[in-house]
């Protein structure tokens, strides 16, 4: 039969390995900061969605087109915005601003119809009746 000190030593070593392993895993992510701009006129794209591919985690660009996100160096960012082509960029390749290309299939005109609006033909009788 082993002394109780032996079991405490084993429990301590297992706890130490667990804590050290999670700390090493947590250090593999880094803060990624980037800027999303329009490829045509080089203006900031405000409100673009920047998410990590395969993970339900992401960010939105601010008024300057800048985003900040925690991701691993091996991850791929998916950047999308209405009216632009979606772009996938590996985190290791983000060194300057990310250029989003406008989608050529966007609508040039919008047609507004009055479907569902009907004109009332009734008139109110407001004559004085004593």
Secondary structure by P-SEA (a helix, b strand, c coil): cccaaaaaaaaaaaaaaaaaaaaaaaacbbbbbbbbbbccccccccbbbbbccccccbbbbccccbbbbbbcccbbbbbbcccccbbbbcccccccbbbbbcccccccbbbbbcccbbbbcccccccccc
